[in-house]
Amino acid sequence: MRVALVGNPNCGKTALFNQLTGSRQKVANYAGVTVERKAGRLLTPVGRKVTVLDLPGTYSLAATSPDEAVTRDVCRGVYKGEPAPDLLISVVAATNLRLHLRFMLELRQLGRPMLVVLNMVDAMRKQGLDIDVPRLQAELGVPVVTAVGVKRGGAANLLAALDTPLPPAPTPLPAGTDLHHEVRRIMALCVARTSERRQALEEKLDRWVLHPVWGMCILFVLLFIMFQAVFSWAQPFMDFLEEAMKQLGDFVGTLLPSGALQSLIVDGVIAGAGTVIVFLPQILILFLWILALEESGYLPRAAFMLDKLMASAGLSGRSFIPLLSSFACAVPGIMSTRTIQNPRDRMVTILIAPLMTCSARLPVYALLIGAFIPARRIGGIFNLQGLVLFALYGLAILSALLVARVMKRRDVEEHPLLLELPNYRLPGLQSLAIELWQRARIFLSRVGSIIVTLSVIMWALSSFPAPPAGATGPAIDYSLAGRIGHIMLPLFLPLGFNWQICVVLIPGLAAREVAVSALATVYSVGASEADAASQLTPLLANQWSLATALSLLAWYVYAPQCFSTLAVIRRETGSWRFVAISAGYLFGLAYGVAFLTYHITRLITG
């Protein structure tokens, strides 16, 4: 049986999907578009096999974006290449029934078998609300079950309902029925308020969270702690991974005879993968914060708080969530701009999203900050390395706002922000764990494909041809990589880059995080000696100047060294022109800021 979960944003649909399918999920794209397709499998208590589709959230079947168009067409059973679902499961938030029932009635008009899940009933009771479920079921003419998507066992009623025969298709309402009037009629019959206590608590929280001064302070503190945590919390796990990769390299090195094969496996594959895997804890901690803020209901409030700030750049607060998502990865960030209805705002948000410091930059930042910034406390509280990382993120954000202002300098039209503020809720641990596992799996698949492949290519470029007999210089000087680096050197010498850095920039175009493993290969740091990342830190500190390190950091703040990002810009805009604009202005900014950073640092440090 095939079922489709469908509902408004903030109805808890994805948490319910995670509850039902656990880790048995597959994430891909719908054919022909970049809309994410999430499907999973489950086995009901009596052994019935069910395929579950988690459709993008929408407020109406009158689609205004590609996401909403996919949801509409799948529900109608007309989406090419996607079989029609046997059952539509309409997920509605019990805490916001007035808004969510309207869309449910719209789905009912399709005349397809459906089931209504009244989600978040625990939060509903805390708000002092009581819903007469049997009466609601009678009024809607479809089965209604209750659920708590974020709690273990919270989908038991839904699983039991899936074991029953398919319900008959509901009878559509008469043509011309006012759905808003119908919602008000059903609400009057089925919903009663028993207490004001919970509502008062949420209003008190919003007085602080949405306060023009204290709300901004809360947001700033949350973001500041997040960036501090990326360094502080991750360190023990990074140390463990460093030691594990070192032991693996040493062990494999003893099994293979000395020669090209040993060098390929140890110095190319293990060292290449290990120098990136070691930064997985930092990336997952960043994802954990973003996911927790999203599930708690805080992110839309942050978007509301930042609306004025975004307006100064010619955007609205609606651009905030795609830009925040870009801190994890610019690809889903750019894809999520489809929720921005104003075409010009959407295009500008797409063009500035690559400026957000994505998680792929973290390995490069962590390596250079660890090598050149001392690990000491400021005021006995703040980690200096965390402060520098926070400053890099701040520089990226400020630059994005300035670029957006320039791009929209002739656009004086104001676009009011209209957002649904969901109820506050505690993030579900199971849902967070599943989402983090998916991110880790995607990251590790990149390590196993793109990064290892490029590391092996870098190893080959750095190893062949071998130096001639009697050569006195380093072997890499005679290799293809050395020759490429020396050809590029005149262009990048004004930035303080040496030829080794020039070589690293090439594979970094495919994936930024490859830069660390490429540096390890170029500097002949092998996993058999020790963990490559820990070996690189003192080596770079001794061979590079502070000006060169800061210049490279500035370069990575701006340079669009990610083919995947450029590809999704092409896919979302449908034009190579915007790809050229994005790559051109970002490379120009990267070169200019790196040039200024290098020469100003040299003047200051002598």
C-alpha positions as CSV (number, residue, x, y, z in Angstrom):
1,M,0.0,0.0,0.0
2,R,1.2,3.5,-0.8
3,V,0.2,6.4,1.4
4,A,1.1,10.1,1.2
5,L,1.5,12.4,4.3
6,V,0.3,15.9,3.4
7,G,-0.4,19.0,5.4
8,N,0.5,22.6,6.2
9,P,4.0,23.6,7.2
10,N,4.5,23.3,11.0
11,C,1.9,20.5,11.3
12,G,4.5,18.0,12.6
13,K,4.3,15.9,9.4
14,T,8.0,15.2,9.1
15,A,8.3,14.2,12.8
16,L,5.4,11.8,12.2
17,F,7.2,10.5,9.1
18,N,10.4,9.9,11.1
19,Q,8.3,8.2,13.8
20,L,6.7,5.8,11.3
21,T,9.7,4.9,9.1
22,G,12.7,5.4,11.4
23,S,15.9,5.0,9.4
24,R,14.2,3.2,6.6
25,Q,14.1,6.3,4.4
26,K,15.3,7.3,1.0
27,V,15.9,10.9,0.1
28,A,16.1,11.9,-3.6
29,N,14.5,14.4,-6.0
30,Y,11.3,14.2,-8.0
31,A,11.9,13.7,-11.7
32,G,12.6,16.9,-13.6
33,V,12.7,19.2,-10.5
34,T,15.0,19.9,-7.5
35,V,12.1,19.3,-5.0
36,E,13.2,16.8,-2.4
37,R,11.4,13.5,-2.4
38,K,11.3,11.6,1.0
39,A,10.0,8.1,1.0
40,G,10.1,5.4,3.6
41,R,8.8,1.9,4.5
42,L,7.0,0.5,7.5
43,L,5.5,-2.7,8.7
44,T,2.2,-2.4,10.5
45,P,1.5,-4.5,13.7
46,V,-0.3,-7.2,11.6
47,G,2.5,-7.3,9.0
48,R,1.1,-5.0,6.3
49,K,3.9,-3.4,4.1
50,V,3.3,0.3,3.6
51,T,5.3,2.8,1.5
52,V,5.1,6.3,3.0
53,L,5.7,9.5,1.0
54,D,6.4,12.7,2.9
55,L,5.1,15.5,0.6
56,P,6.3,19.1,0.8
57,G,4.2,21.3,3.1
58,T,1.7,23.6,1.5
59,Y,-1.2,25.9,2.6
60,S,-3.3,25.3,-0.6
61,L,-3.6,23.2,-3.7
62,A,-3.5,26.5,-5.7
63,A,0.3,26.1,-6.1
64,T,2.6,29.1,-6.1
65,S,5.9,27.3,-6.0
66,P,7.5,24.0,-7.4
67,D,7.1,22.4,-4.0
68,E,3.4,23.1,-3.8
69,A,2.9,22.0,-7.4
70,V,4.5,18.6,-6.6
71,T,2.2,18.2,-3.6
72,R,-0.9,19.1,-5.7
73,D,-0.1,16.8,-8.6
74,V,0.9,13.8,-6.4
75,C,-2.4,14.2,-4.4
76,R,-4.4,14.3,-7.6
77,G,-2.5,11.3,-8.9
78,V,-1.3,13.1,-12.1
79,Y,2.4,13.5,-11.3
80,K,4.5,11.9,-14.1
81,G,6.5,8.9,-12.8
82,E,4.9,8.9,-9.4
83,P,2.1,6.3,-8.8
84,A,-1.1,7.7,-7.2
85,P,-1.2,7.1,-3.5
86,D,-3.8,4.6,-2.3
87,L,-4.5,6.8,0.8
88,L,-4.0,10.5,1.6
89,I,-3.1,11.1,5.2
90,S,-3.9,14.7,6.1
91,V,-1.9,15.8,9.1
92,V,-3.4,18.7,10.9
93,A,-2.0,20.4,14.0
94,A,-4.5,20.2,16.9
95,T,-3.1,23.5,18.2
96,N,-3.9,25.4,15.0
97,L,-7.0,23.7,13.8
98,R,-8.6,26.8,12.3
99,L,-5.8,27.2,9.7
100,H,-5.1,23.6,9.0
101,L,-8.7,22.4,8.6
102,R,-9.2,24.6,5.6
103,F,-6.5,22.8,3.6
104,M,-7.8,19.5,4.8
105,L,-11.3,20.4,3.4
106,E,-9.5,21.3,0.1
107,L,-8.0,17.8,0.0
108,R,-11.4,16.3,0.8
109,Q,-12.7,17.8,-2.4
110,L,-10.4,15.6,-4.5
111,G,-12.6,12.7,-3.7
112,R,-9.8,10.3,-2.8
113,P,-9.6,7.9,0.2
114,M,-8.2,9.8,3.1
115,L,-7.5,9.7,6.8
116,V,-7.0,12.7,9.1
117,V,-4.3,12.6,11.8
118,L,-4.9,15.1,14.6
119,N,-1.3,15.7,15.6
120,M,0.2,17.4,18.7
121,V,-2.7,16.5,20.9
122,D,-0.4,16.7,23.9
123,A,0.4,20.4,23.2
124,M,-3.3,21.0,22.5
125,R,-4.2,19.8,26.0
126,K,-1.5,22.0,27.6
127,Q,-3.0,25.0,25.8
128,G,-6.3,24.3,27.5
129,L,-8.1,23.0,24.3
130,D,-10.4,20.0,24.0
131,I,-11.5,18.5,20.7
132,D,-14.4,16.2,20.4
133,V,-12.8,13.6,18.0
134,P,-15.9,11.5,17.3
135,R,-17.9,14.6,16.4
136,L,-15.0,15.9,14.3
137,Q,-14.9,12.6,12.4
138,A,-18.7,12.7,11.8
139,E,-18.5,16.3,10.5
140,L,-15.6,15.6,8.2
141,G,-16.9,12.3,6.9
142,V,-13.4,10.7,7.1
143,P,-11.6,8.7,9.8
144,V,-9.8,10.8,12.4
145,V,-7.0,9.5,14.7
146,T,-4.8,11.3,17.2
147,A,-1.0,11.3,17.3
148,V,2.0,12.9,19.0
149,G,4.7,12.8,16.3
150,V,7.6,13.7,18.6
151,K,7.0,11.0,21.2
152,R,7.9,7.3,21.0
153,G,4.7,5.3,20.3
154,G,2.9,8.5,19.5
155,A,1.8,7.1,16.1
156,A,0.2,3.9,17.5
157,N,-3.3,5.0,16.6
158,L,-2.2,5.7,13.0
159,L,-0.5,2.4,12.7
160,A,-3.7,0.6,13.9
161,A,-5.7,2.6,11.3
162,L,-3.4,1.4,8.5
163,D,-4.3,-2.2,9.4
164,T,-7.9,-1.6,8.6
165,P,-9.5,-1.7,5.1
166,L,-9.1,1.5,3.1
167,P,-11.9,4.0,3.9
168,P,-14.3,5.0,1.1
169,A,-13.6,8.2,-0.7
170,P,-15.4,11.1,1.0
171,T,-18.3,12.9,-0.7
172,P,-17.1,16.3,-1.9
173,L,-18.8,19.4,-0.5
174,P,-21.3,21.1,-2.9
175,A,-19.7,23.4,-5.4
176,G,-19.3,27.0,-4.2
177,T,-19.1,26.0,-0.5
178,D,-17.2,28.7,1.5
179,L,-14.4,26.6,3.1
180,H,-13.7,29.3,5.7
181,H,-17.3,29.3,6.8
182,E,-17.3,25.5,6.9
183,V,-14.2,25.6,9.1
184,R,-15.8,28.0,11.5
185,R,-18.9,25.8,11.7
186,I,-16.9,22.7,12.5
187,M,-14.7,24.6,15.1
188,A,-17.9,25.8,16.9
189,L,-19.2,22.2,17.1
190,C,-16.0,20.3,18.0
191,V,-13.6,22.6,19.9
192,A,-13.9,23.9,23.4
193,R,-11.4,25.8,25.5
194,T,-11.0,24.7,29.1
195,S,-8.1,26.9,30.3
196,E,-6.0,29.9,29.3
197,R,-2.9,28.8,31.2
198,R,-0.7,27.5,28.3
199,Q,-1.6,30.3,25.9
200,A,-0.6,32.9,28.5
201,L,2.8,31.1,28.9
202,E,3.5,31.2,25.1
203,E,2.5,34.9,25.0
204,K,5.0,35.6,27.9
205,L,7.7,33.8,26.0
206,D,7.0,35.8,22.8
207,R,7.2,39.1,24.7
208,W,10.8,38.3,25.2
209,V,11.6,36.4,22.0
210,L,9.9,38.9,19.8
211,H,11.0,42.0,21.7
212,P,12.9,44.5,19.4
213,V,15.9,44.7,21.8
214,W,15.8,41.5,24.0
215,G,14.7,39.4,21.0
216,M,17.8,40.4,19.0
217,C,20.0,39.8,22.1
218,I,18.6,36.3,22.5
219,L,19.1,35.5,18.8
220,F,22.7,36.8,18.9
221,V,23.5,34.8,22.0
222,L,22.1,31.6,20.5
223,L,24.1,32.0,17.3
224,F,27.2,32.9,19.3
225,I,26.9,29.8,21.5
226,M,26.3,27.7,18.4
227,F,29.6,28.8,16.9
228,Q,31.5,28.3,20.2
229,A,30.0,24.8,20.5
230,V,31.3,23.9,17.0
231,F,34.8,24.1,18.5
232,S,34.4,23.3,22.1
233,W,31.9,20.3,22.1
234,A,33.4,18.6,19.0
235,Q,37.0,18.4,20.2
236,P,36.9,15.1,22.2
237,F,35.1,13.4,19.2
238,M,37.7,14.8,16.8
239,D,40.5,13.6,18.9
240,F,39.0,10.1,18.9
241,L,38.6,10.1,15.1
242,E,42.2,11.4,14.6
243,E,43.6,8.5,16.7
244,A,41.3,6.0,14.9
245,M,42.5,7.2,11.4
246,K,46.1,7.1,12.6
247,Q,45.8,3.5,13.8
248,L,44.0,2.5,10.6
249,G,46.8,4.0,8.5
250,D,49.5,2.3,10.6
251,F,47.8,-1.0,10.4
252,V,47.2,-1.0,6.7
253,G,50.7,0.2,6.1
254,T,52.1,-2.9,7.8
255,L,50.1,-5.2,5.6
256,L,51.3,-3.8,2.3
257,P,54.8,-3.9,0.9
258,S,56.5,-0.6,0.3
259,G,55.9,0.9,-3.0
260,A,53.3,2.7,-5.1
261,L,50.3,0.6,-4.0
262,Q,51.1,1.2,-0.3
263,S,51.5,4.9,-1.0
264,L,48.2,5.0,-2.9
265,I,46.2,3.3,-0.2
266,V,47.8,4.9,2.8
267,D,48.7,8.4,1.6
268,G,46.0,8.7,-1.1
269,V,42.8,6.9,0.2
270,I,43.2,6.8,4.0
271,A,44.9,10.1,4.4
272,G,42.5,11.8,2.0
273,A,39.4,10.4,3.7
274,G,40.8,10.8,7.2
275,T,41.6,14.5,7.0
276,V,37.9,15.2,6.2
277,I,36.2,12.6,8.4
278,V,37.9,14.1,11.4
279,F,35.7,17.2,11.0
280,L,32.4,15.3,11.0
281,P,31.7,16.1,14.7
282,Q,31.8,19.8,14.0
283,I,29.5,19.6,11.0
284,L,27.0,17.5,12.9
285,I,27.0,19.9,15.9
286,L,26.2,22.7,13.4
287,F,23.4,20.7,11.9
288,L,22.1,19.7,15.4
289,W,21.7,23.4,16.4
290,I,19.9,24.3,13.2
291,L,17.6,21.3,13.4
292,A,16.8,21.9,17.1
293,L,16.0,25.6,16.5
294,E,13.8,24.6,13.6
295,E,11.8,21.9,15.5
296,S,11.4,24.1,18.6
297,G,9.4,26.7,16.5
298,Y,12.1,29.4,17.0
299,L,13.3,29.8,13.4
300,P,10.1,31.6,12.1
301,R,10.4,33.9,15.0
302,A,14.0,34.6,14.2
303,A,12.9,35.4,10.6
304,F,10.3,37.8,12.0
305,M,13.0,39.5,14.2
306,L,15.4,39.9,11.3
307,D,12.8,41.3,8.9
308,K,13.9,44.9,9.5
309,L,17.5,44.0,9.2
310,M,16.8,42.1,6.0
311,A,14.7,45.0,4.7
312,S,17.8,47.2,5.0
313,A,19.3,44.9,2.4
314,G,16.2,45.1,0.2
315,L,15.0,41.6,1.3
316,S,12.3,40.3,3.7
317,G,12.6,38.0,6.7
318,R,11.4,35.2,4.5
319,S,15.0,35.1,3.1
320,F,16.4,34.3,6.5
321,I,15.5,30.6,6.7
322,P,17.0,29.8,3.2
323,L,20.1,31.7,4.2
324,L,20.4,30.0,7.6
325,S,20.0,26.6,5.8
326,S,22.9,27.7,3.7
327,F,25.1,27.6,6.8
328,A,24.8,23.8,6.6
329,C,24.9,23.6,2.8
330,A,24.1,26.1,0.1
331,V,22.4,23.5,-2.1
332,P,19.3,22.9,0.1
333,G,19.4,26.6,1.1
334,I,19.1,27.7,-2.6
335,M,16.4,25.0,-3.1
336,S,14.4,26.4,-0.2
337,T,14.2,29.8,-1.8
338,R,11.2,28.4,-3.7
339,T,9.1,29.6,-0.7
340,I,9.9,33.2,-1.6
341,Q,7.1,34.4,-3.8
342,N,8.7,37.7,-5.0
343,P,10.8,36.7,-8.0
344,R,13.4,39.4,-7.5
345,D,13.8,38.7,-3.8
346,R,14.2,35.0,-4.6
347,M,16.8,35.6,-7.3
348,V,18.9,37.9,-5.0
349,T,18.6,35.3,-2.1
350,I,19.9,32.6,-4.5
351,L,22.9,34.8,-5.5
352,I,23.9,35.6,-2.0
353,A,23.3,32.1,-0.5
354,P,26.8,30.9,-1.5
355,L,28.3,33.6,0.8
356,M,26.9,31.9,3.9
357,T,29.6,29.8,5.5
358,C,28.6,26.3,4.7
359,S,29.7,23.2,6.7
360,A,32.2,22.3,3.8
361,R,34.3,25.3,4.8
362,L,34.6,24.2,8.4
363,P,37.4,21.7,7.8
364,V,39.5,24.5,6.1
365,Y,38.6,27.1,8.8
366,A,39.3,24.6,11.6
367,L,42.7,23.7,10.1
368,L,43.9,27.3,9.6
369,I,42.5,28.6,12.9
370,G,44.0,25.7,14.8
371,A,47.4,26.4,13.1
372,F,47.6,30.1,13.5
373,I,45.2,31.2,16.3
374,P,46.2,30.2,19.8
375,A,43.8,28.1,21.8
376,R,43.4,30.4,24.8
377,R,40.5,31.9,26.8
378,I,39.4,35.5,26.5
379,G,38.1,36.8,29.8
380,G,38.3,33.3,31.2
381,I,35.1,32.4,29.2
382,F,35.4,32.7,25.5
383,N,37.5,30.5,23.3
384,L,39.6,32.7,21.0
385,Q,39.4,30.2,18.2
386,G,35.6,30.2,18.5
387,L,35.6,34.0,18.4
388,V,37.6,34.0,15.1
389,L,35.2,31.4,13.7
390,F,32.3,33.6,14.7
391,A,34.0,36.6,13.1
392,L,34.3,34.7,9.8
393,Y,30.6,33.9,9.9
394,G,29.8,37.5,10.7
395,L,32.0,38.7,7.8
396,A,30.1,36.4,5.5
397,I,26.7,37.7,6.7
398,L,27.7,41.3,6.5
399,S,29.0,40.8,3.0
400,A,25.8,39.1,1.9
401,L,23.7,42.0,3.2
402,L,25.9,44.5,1.4
403,V,25.8,42.5,-1.9
404,A,22.0,42.2,-1.6
405,R,21.7,46.0,-1.0
406,V,23.7,46.7,-4.2
407,M,21.7,44.2,-6.2
408,K,18.4,45.7,-5.1
409,R,19.5,49.4,-5.0
410,R,16.8,50.3,-7.6
411,D,14.0,48.3,-6.0
412,V,12.2,50.5,-3.5
413,E,9.0,48.3,-3.3
414,E,8.4,46.9,0.2
415,H,7.3,43.3,0.5
416,P,5.4,42.7,3.8
417,L,6.3,39.5,5.7
418,L,3.4,37.1,6.5
419,L,4.5,34.1,8.6
420,E,2.8,31.5,10.7
421,L,4.4,31.4,14.1
422,P,4.1,27.7,15.3
423,N,3.7,26.8,18.9
424,Y,6.8,26.2,21.0
425,R,7.7,22.6,21.4
426,L,10.6,20.5,22.6
427,P,12.5,18.9,19.7
428,G,11.9,15.1,19.5
429,L,15.1,13.2,20.2
430,Q,14.2,10.4,17.7
431,S,13.5,12.9,14.9
432,L,16.8,14.8,15.6
433,A,18.7,11.5,15.6
434,I,17.3,10.4,12.3
435,E,17.9,13.8,10.7
436,L,21.5,13.9,11.9
437,W,22.1,10.3,10.7
438,Q,20.9,11.3,7.3
439,R,23.3,14.3,7.2
440,A,26.1,12.1,8.4
441,R,25.3,9.5,5.7
442,I,25.3,12.1,3.0
443,F,28.6,13.6,4.2
444,L,30.2,10.1,4.5
445,S,29.0,9.2,1.0
446,R,30.7,12.4,-0.3
447,V,33.9,11.2,1.5
448,G,33.6,7.8,-0.1
449,S,33.0,9.1,-3.6
450,I,34.0,12.7,-4.4
451,I,36.6,13.3,-1.8
452,V,38.4,10.0,-2.0
453,T,38.4,10.1,-5.8
454,L,39.9,13.6,-5.8
455,S,42.4,12.6,-3.1
456,V,43.6,9.7,-5.3
457,I,43.8,12.1,-8.3
458,M,45.8,14.5,-6.2
459,W,48.1,11.7,-5.1
460,A,48.7,10.7,-8.7
461,L,49.4,14.3,-9.8
462,S,51.8,14.7,-6.8
463,S,53.6,11.4,-7.3
464,F,54.1,11.2,-11.1
465,P,56.3,11.7,-12.9
466,A,59.0,10.6,-10.5
467,P,62.0,13.0,-10.1
468,P,64.9,12.3,-12.4
469,A,68.0,10.6,-11.2
470,G,70.3,12.9,-9.1
471,A,67.5,15.4,-8.5
472,T,68.1,17.4,-5.3
473,G,64.8,19.3,-4.9
474,P,61.6,17.9,-3.3
475,A,60.0,15.2,-5.4
476,I,56.7,17.1,-5.8
477,D,58.5,19.9,-7.6
478,Y,59.0,17.5,-10.6
479,S,55.4,16.2,-10.5
480,L,52.4,17.3,-12.6
481,A,50.9,19.0,-9.5
482,G,54.1,21.0,-9.0
483,R,54.1,22.1,-12.6
484,I,50.4,23.2,-12.4
485,G,51.1,25.1,-9.2
486,H,54.0,27.0,-10.7
487,I,52.0,27.9,-13.8
488,M,49.2,29.4,-11.6
489,L,51.6,31.1,-9.1
490,P,52.0,34.5,-10.9
491,L,48.2,35.0,-10.7
492,F,47.9,34.2,-7.0
493,L,51.3,35.5,-5.7
494,P,49.8,38.9,-4.9
495,L,47.5,37.2,-2.5
496,G,50.5,35.6,-0.6
497,F,49.7,32.1,-2.0
498,N,52.5,29.7,-2.7
499,W,52.4,27.1,-5.5
500,Q,51.1,24.4,-3.1
501,I,48.0,26.5,-2.3
502,C,47.5,27.1,-6.0
503,V,47.4,23.3,-6.6
504,V,44.9,22.8,-3.7
505,L,42.5,25.3,-5.3
506,I,41.9,23.1,-8.3
507,P,40.3,20.0,-6.5
508,G,38.6,22.4,-4.1
509,L,36.4,23.5,-7.0
510,A,34.6,20.2,-6.8
511,A,34.2,20.2,-3.0
512,R,35.7,22.8,-0.6
513,E,36.5,20.3,2.1
514,V,38.8,18.5,-0.3
515,A,41.3,21.3,0.3
516,V,42.5,19.8,3.6
517,S,43.2,16.3,2.1
518,A,44.8,18.0,-0.9
519,L,47.1,20.0,1.4
520,A,48.0,16.7,3.1
521,T,48.9,15.2,-0.2
522,V,50.8,18.2,-1.6
523,Y,52.9,18.4,1.6
524,S,53.4,14.6,1.6
525,V,51.7,14.1,5.0
526,G,50.6,10.4,5.2
527,A,48.2,8.7,7.5
528,S,51.0,6.1,8.2
529,E,53.0,8.8,10.0
530,A,50.2,10.2,12.0
531,D,46.8,11.7,11.5
532,A,47.2,14.0,8.5
533,A,45.2,16.9,10.0
534,S,47.3,17.0,13.2
535,Q,50.5,16.8,11.1
536,L,49.5,19.7,8.9
537,T,48.8,22.1,11.8
538,P,52.5,22.6,12.9
539,L,53.8,22.2,9.4
540,L,51.6,25.1,8.1
541,A,52.4,27.2,11.2
542,N,56.1,26.9,10.4
543,Q,56.0,27.4,6.6
544,W,53.2,30.0,6.1
545,S,53.1,33.5,7.4
546,L,50.0,34.8,9.3
547,A,49.3,37.1,6.4
548,T,49.1,34.1,4.0
549,A,46.8,32.1,6.4
550,L,44.4,35.1,6.8
551,S,44.4,35.7,3.1
552,L,43.4,32.1,2.4
553,L,40.7,32.3,5.0
554,A,39.4,35.5,3.3
555,W,39.5,33.6,0.0
556,Y,37.4,30.8,1.3
557,V,34.8,33.2,2.8
558,Y,33.9,34.3,-0.7
559,A,35.2,32.0,-3.5
560,P,32.5,29.8,-5.1
561,Q,34.5,26.7,-4.9
562,C,31.7,24.2,-5.2
563,F,30.4,22.9,-8.5
564,S,27.3,21.5,-6.8
565,T,26.2,25.0,-5.8
566,L,26.7,26.4,-9.3
567,A,24.8,23.5,-10.7
568,V,21.8,24.0,-8.4
569,I,21.8,27.8,-9.3
570,R,21.5,26.8,-12.9
571,R,18.7,24.3,-12.1
572,E,16.7,26.8,-10.0
573,T,17.1,29.8,-12.3
574,G,17.1,28.0,-15.6
575,S,19.8,30.3,-16.9
576,W,23.6,30.1,-17.2
577,R,23.6,33.9,-17.0
578,F,23.0,33.8,-13.3
579,V,25.6,31.1,-12.8
580,A,28.1,33.4,-14.6
581,I,27.0,36.4,-12.4
582,S,27.4,34.4,-9.2
583,A,30.8,32.9,-10.1
584,G,32.1,36.2,-11.4
585,Y,31.2,38.4,-8.5
586,L,32.2,35.8,-5.9
587,F,35.7,35.2,-7.5
588,G,36.1,39.0,-7.8
589,L,35.2,39.5,-4.1
590,A,37.5,36.6,-3.1
591,Y,40.5,38.0,-5.0
592,G,40.0,41.6,-3.8
593,V,39.4,40.8,-0.1
594,A,42.2,38.3,0.0
595,F,44.6,40.8,-1.6
596,L,43.6,43.5,0.9
597,T,43.8,41.0,3.9
598,Y,47.3,39.9,2.9
599,H,48.8,43.3,2.4
600,I,47.1,44.9,5.5
601,T,48.3,42.0,7.7
602,R,51.9,42.4,6.3
603,L,51.8,46.1,7.2
604,I,50.6,45.4,10.7
605,T,52.9,42.5,11.5
606,G,55.9,43.8,9.6
